[in-house]
Amino acid sequence: MKHFLLIVLFFCSAIGNLLTAQAGNGRNSGLTHTWDLTSTMTATLDVEKGALTIKTTKPGGETMPYFLGGAPWYSIRAIIVSISIEDGVTTIGEKAFEDCSNLSSVTIPNSVTTIDSGAFSGCSNLSSVAIPNSVTSIGAYVFFECRKLSSVTIGNSVTTIGRGAFMKCNSLSSITIPNSVRTIDVAAFSGCSNLSSITIPNSVTSIVGNAFYLCRKIKDVTVEWIIPVDYDWRYSMGTYSDSKAILKNATLHVPAGTKPIYQSDDGWGLFGTIVEYSTTANEEINNPQTEVYITGNTLHINTPLADVLSIYTAAGVKVYEAPVPAGASTVSTANFPQGVLIVKGKVGWVKKVVSEL
C-alpha cells in the first residue's frame, strides 16, 4: 500500500514538473494549471480531468487573443479532453485549440460571435459540436480534419462558412445549412467522404468553387432557389466522368415549377433524379422587404435598395434585365410569355409571380 501511495505521489509530482517545464508562463498548483491570457481572461486546465476552462471577468465581454507561436497549452494539448468556454468570451482565437487530438467535447456560449481560422483544426476525436445562434462567422479551416465529427448544428446567425471550414470531416454524413448563410466558401466541405445529404436554403447566394469537392457519397440534395445558384458539379468528384457517374445516382429536390431550369443547367443537370416539392404562386423566396406583384400587363416592384432586376420564364429563359431604383417602379409585361415568371434581384432576393393568361 505504501509503495502504491509513493507511486501516486511520484506521478503527481512528475505531471506538475512536466506542466511547469512545458506549459509556458502559467501558474502550476498541483494538478491545476492556470494561464493569464489577458489581464481579465484566464485559462485553467484540470489535468486530472483533462478539462480546460476559458473565462473572462471583463464587463461587456472579451476577445480571446491571438497566440503568436501557438497557444500556451499547445505542448501539453494531448491532456485536453473537454473545453468549456464561459459566457463573456466573444471570439475563439485563431488556432486556439489546434491539434487537441483527444478533445471529445466543447461548450461554446451564446456570447461568441466569431470562430477564427483553424480554431479546432486537427481535433481528430471531436464527434459533435453545436455552434450557437450568436455566431455570425465560421472562419477558414475551423474544423479541418476533425475526422470523427459526425454531428454539426450551425446556428441561425451564421452568414459565412469559411474556406475549408469542414474539410476532411470524414464522419459527417449530413449537413443542413441555416437560412442565415449567404456564402459557402471554397472547399468548405471538400473531402467529406461520407457526406450523403445536403440541404441548402435560398439565403445562400454564393457557393464558391469546389465547396463540395470529392464528396463522393452524395445521394440527396435539397435546394430552395427558383433560379439555381452557380455551382459547377461537373468536376466536383475529380473528373467529369466520375462526377457524372456519381450524381446519376443522386436525387435533387427543387421548388415546384423549376425542374426544367435545373435540368438545363450544366452543373445541376447532372443529378440523375430531379424531384419538385410543393410551393405556391407569388411565393416569397427571399427578402421580405421587397414587394413584387402583377396587375394586368404591369409588373410592380417596391424595393428598399436600388438593384438590377432580371426576369426569367419558368424554363429559365431570361426575358428582361435592367436597373431599378429604390422605391416603387413598374415594368411592362405585355411582350413577356404568359404564365410563371421568376423575378430576381442582383442583391439576392428571388420571387415567383404569375402573369395574366
C-alpha positions in Angstrom: 0.0 0.0 0.0 2.8 2.3 0.9 4.5 1.6 -2.4 1.3 2.4 -4.2 1.0 5.8 -2.5 4.6 6.6 -3.3 3.9 5.8 -6.9 0.8 8.1 -7.0 2.8 10.9 -5.3 5.6 10.5 -7.8 3.2 10.6 -10.7 1.5 13.8 -9.5 4.9 15.4 -8.9 6.1 14.3 -12.4 3.0 15.8 -14.0 3.4 19.0 -12.1 7.0 19.2 -13.2 6.0 18.5 -16.8 3.5 21.3 -16.8 6.0 23.7 -15.3 8.6 22.8 -17.9 6.3 22.7 -20.9 3.3 24.9 -20.5 4.7 28.4 -20.9 4.3 31.1 -18.3 1.3 29.7 -16.5 0.9 29.1 -12.7 1.0 25.5 -11.6 -0.8 24.3 -8.5 -0.8 20.6 -8.1 -2.9 19.1 -10.9 -4.3 22.5 -12.0 -2.6 24.9 -14.3 -3.7 28.5 -15.0 -2.6 30.9 -17.7 -3.3 34.6 -17.8 -4.4 35.2 -21.4 -5.1 38.8 -20.7 -5.4 40.9 -17.6 -9.0 39.8 -17.3 -9.1 36.4 -19.1 -7.7 33.1 -17.8 -7.4 29.6 -19.0 -7.4 26.8 -16.3 -6.6 23.2 -17.0 -7.6 20.5 -14.6 -5.0 17.9 -15.6 -6.7 15.0 -13.8 -10.0 15.6 -15.7 -8.4 16.9 -18.9 -10.8 19.9 -18.6 -9.8 23.3 -20.0 -11.9 26.3 -19.0 -11.7 29.7 -20.5 -13.3 32.6 -18.6 -13.2 36.4 -18.6 -14.2 39.0 -16.0 -14.2 41.9 -18.3 -17.5 43.8 -18.4 -19.1 43.6 -21.8 -17.1 40.5 -22.9 -13.7 40.0 -24.4 -11.9 38.5 -27.4 -9.5 35.6 -27.0 -6.1 36.9 -28.0 -4.1 35.7 -31.0 -1.3 33.3 -29.8 1.9 34.2 -31.6 3.8 30.9 -31.8 0.9 28.8 -30.5 -1.5 28.6 -27.5 0.3 28.3 -24.1 -1.2 24.8 -23.6 -0.1 23.5 -27.1 2.8 21.5 -25.8 0.5 19.5 -23.4 -2.6 19.6 -25.7 -2.9 15.8 -25.6 -4.1 16.1 -22.0 -7.2 18.1 -23.0 -10.4 16.1 -23.4 -13.0 18.8 -22.8 -13.2 22.6 -23.3 -15.6 24.9 -21.6 -15.7 28.5 -22.9 -17.6 30.6 -20.4 -20.1 33.4 -21.1 -18.4 36.7 -21.9 -15.8 35.3 -24.4 -16.7 36.9 -27.8 -14.2 35.3 -30.2 -12.5 32.0 -30.2 -8.9 32.8 -31.3 -7.1 31.6 -34.4 -5.7 28.0 -33.9 -6.6 28.3 -30.2 -7.2 24.5 -29.8 -5.4 23.3 -32.9 -4.4 19.6 -32.8 -6.0 18.8 -29.5 -6.3 15.2 -30.7 -8.0 13.9 -27.6 -10.6 16.6 -27.3 -14.1 15.0 -27.3 -16.4 17.8 -26.2 -16.6 21.6 -26.4 -19.1 24.1 -25.0 -19.4 27.4 -26.9 -21.5 30.1 -25.1 -24.0 32.5 -26.7 -21.6 35.4 -26.2 -19.3 34.1 -29.0 -19.8 35.8 -32.4 -16.7 34.6 -34.3 -14.8 31.4 -34.5 -11.4 32.3 -36.1 -9.4 30.3 -38.6 -8.2 26.9 -37.5 -9.6 27.1 -34.0 -10.4 23.4 -33.8 -8.4 22.1 -36.7 -6.9 18.6 -36.2 -9.2 17.8 -33.2 -9.5 14.3 -34.6 -11.5 12.9 -31.6 -14.2 15.6 -31.6 -17.5 14.0 -32.6 -20.1 16.7 -32.2 -20.4 20.5 -32.0 -23.2 22.9 -31.5 -22.5 26.4 -32.9 -24.8 28.8 -31.0 -27.1 31.4 -32.7 -24.8 34.2 -31.6 -22.0 33.2 -34.0 -22.0 35.1 -37.3 -18.8 33.8 -38.9 -17.1 30.4 -39.1 -13.5 31.1 -40.2 -11.3 29.2 -42.6 -10.3 25.6 -41.7 -12.0 25.9 -38.3 -12.9 22.1 -38.1 -10.3 20.9 -40.7 -9.6 17.2 -40.3 -11.9 16.7 -37.4 -12.2 13.2 -38.7 -14.8 11.9 -36.1 -17.1 14.9 -36.3 -20.5 13.4 -37.2 -22.9 15.9 -35.8 -22.9 19.6 -36.5 -25.5 22.2 -35.6 -24.9 25.5 -37.2 -26.7 28.5 -35.5 -29.1 30.6 -37.5 -27.0 33.8 -37.4 -24.0 32.4 -39.4 -23.6 34.3 -42.7 -20.3 32.8 -43.9 -18.9 29.3 -43.8 -15.2 29.9 -44.4 -12.7 28.3 -46.8 -12.2 24.6 -45.8 -14.2 25.1 -42.6 -15.3 21.4 -42.5 -12.8 20.0 -45.0 -12.0 16.3 -44.5 -14.6 15.8 -41.7 -14.9 12.2 -42.9 -17.6 11.1 -40.4 -20.0 13.9 -41.4 -23.0 12.3 -43.2 -25.5 15.1 -43.4 -25.5 18.9 -43.2 -28.3 21.4 -43.0 -27.2 25.0 -43.8 -29.3 27.5 -41.9 -31.2 30.2 -43.7 -28.9 33.0 -42.5 -25.9 31.8 -44.6 -25.1 33.7 -47.7 -21.7 32.3 -48.7 -20.3 28.8 -48.7 -16.6 29.4 -49.4 -14.0 27.4 -51.3 -13.6 23.7 -50.2 -15.9 24.3 -47.2 -17.0 20.6 -47.2 -14.3 19.3 -49.5 -13.2 15.8 -48.8 -16.1 14.9 -46.6 -16.0 11.4 -47.9 -19.2 10.2 -46.2 -21.4 13.2 -46.7 -24.6 12.0 -48.4 -27.3 14.6 -47.6 -27.2 18.3 -48.0 -29.8 21.0 -47.5 -29.1 24.5 -48.8 -31.6 27.4 -48.2 -32.4 30.2 -50.6 -30.4 32.7 -48.4 -27.2 31.3 -50.0 -26.2 33.5 -52.9 -22.7 32.1 -53.5 -21.2 28.7 -53.4 -17.5 29.2 -54.2 -15.6 26.7 -56.3 -15.2 23.1 -55.1 -17.2 23.7 -51.9 -18.3 20.0 -52.1 -15.3 18.6 -53.9 -14.8 14.8 -53.6 -18.0 14.3 -51.5 -18.4 11.0 -53.4 -21.3 9.6 -51.4 -23.8 12.4 -52.1 -27.2 10.8 -52.5 -29.7 13.6 -51.6 -29.5 17.4 -52.1 -32.4 19.8 -51.3 -32.3 23.4 -52.5 -34.7 26.3 -52.4 -33.7 28.6 -55.3 -36.1 29.3 -58.1 -33.0 30.2 -60.3 -30.1 27.9 -59.2 -27.0 29.5 -57.7 -24.0 28.9 -59.9 -22.1 25.8 -58.8 -20.3 23.5 -61.3 -20.8 19.9 -60.3 -19.1 18.7 -63.5 -15.7 18.3 -61.8 -16.9 18.1 -58.2 -15.9 14.4 -57.9 -12.5 14.8 -59.5 -13.2 14.2 -63.2 -16.2 14.8 -65.4 -16.9 11.1 -65.9 -16.7 10.4 -62.1 -19.0 13.3 -61.4 -21.5 12.2 -64.0 -21.5 8.6 -62.7 -21.9 9.5 -59.0 -24.5 12.2 -59.5 -26.5 10.0 -61.8 -27.5 8.0 -58.7 -28.3 11.1 -56.6 -31.6 13.0 -56.1 -32.0 16.7 -56.3 -35.1 18.3 -54.6 -36.2 21.6 -56.2 -39.1 24.0 -55.8 -42.2 23.3 -57.9 -42.1 24.6 -61.4 -38.3 24.8 -61.5 -37.3 21.3 -62.7 -36.7 22.4 -66.4 -34.4 25.2 -65.1 -32.3 22.7 -63.2 -32.3 20.1 -65.9 -30.9 22.7 -68.4 -28.1 23.7 -66.1 -24.7 22.3 -66.9 -23.9 21.5 -63.3 -27.2 20.8 -61.5 -28.5 19.0 -64.5 -26.1 16.1 -63.8 -28.3 14.8 -61.0 -30.0 11.6 -62.2 -33.3 12.3 -60.4 -34.8 15.8 -60.0 -37.9 16.0 -57.9 -40.1 19.0 -57.4 -41.6 19.8 -54.0 -44.7 22.0 -53.4 -44.6 25.8 -53.4 -47.3 28.4 -54.1 -47.6 31.1 -56.7 -46.3 34.6 -55.7 -44.1 32.8 -53.2 -41.6 35.0 -51.4 -38.2 33.2 -51.8 -36.0 35.9 -50.1 -36.0 39.4 -48.7 -39.5 40.2 -47.3 -38.8 43.9 -47.7 -39.1 43.7 -51.5 -42.6 43.5 -52.9 -43.3 42.1 -56.4 -46.7 41.6 -58.0 -48.5 41.8 -61.3 -51.7 43.6 -62.3 -52.8 43.3 -65.9 -49.7 43.8 -68.1 -47.7 45.6 -65.4 -45.1 44.2 -63.0 -44.8 46.3 -59.8 -41.6 46.3 -57.8 -41.1 48.1 -54.5 -37.6 47.6 -53.1 -35.7 49.4 -50.3 -32.4 49.3 -52.4 -31.5 50.2 -55.9 -30.9 46.9 -57.7 -30.6 45.2 -61.1 -33.8 43.3 -62.0 -33.7 40.1 -64.0 -36.9 38.3 -65.2 -37.0 34.7 -66.4 -39.6 32.3 -67.7 -40.2 29.1 -65.8 -37.9 27.3 -68.3 -35.0 29.6 -67.2 -35.0 31.9 -70.3 -34.1 35.5 -69.4 -36.6 37.9 -70.9 -35.6 41.2 -69.2 -32.8 42.8 -67.3 -32.4 46.4 -66.3 -31.6 48.6 -63.2 -34.4 49.6 -60.9 -34.3 52.5 -58.4 -35.0 52.2 -54.7 -38.7 52.6 -54.0 -41.6 51.8 -56.4 -41.2 51.1 -60.1 -43.0 49.2 -62.9 -42.1 47.1 -65.9 -44.5 46.3 -68.8 -45.0 42.6 -69.2 -47.0 42.9 -72.5 -44.3 41.3 -74.5 -43.4 38.6 -72.0 -44.6 35.0 -72.2 -47.7 34.3 -70.1 -47.6 32.1 -67.0 -45.0 31.8 -64.3 -42.2 34.5 -64.2 -39.2 34.4 -62.0 -38.1 37.8 -60.8 -34.6 38.1 -59.3 -32.6 40.9 -57.8 -28.9 41.0 -58.0 -28.5 41.5 -54.2 -30.0 38.1 -53.7 -33.8 38.1 -53.5 -36.0 36.0 -55.8 -39.7 35.9 -56.2 -42.1 33.9 -58.4 -45.2 35.6 -59.9 -47.9 34.6 -62.4 -48.6 36.8 -65.4 -52.2 37.2 -66.7 -53.4 34.4 -69.0 
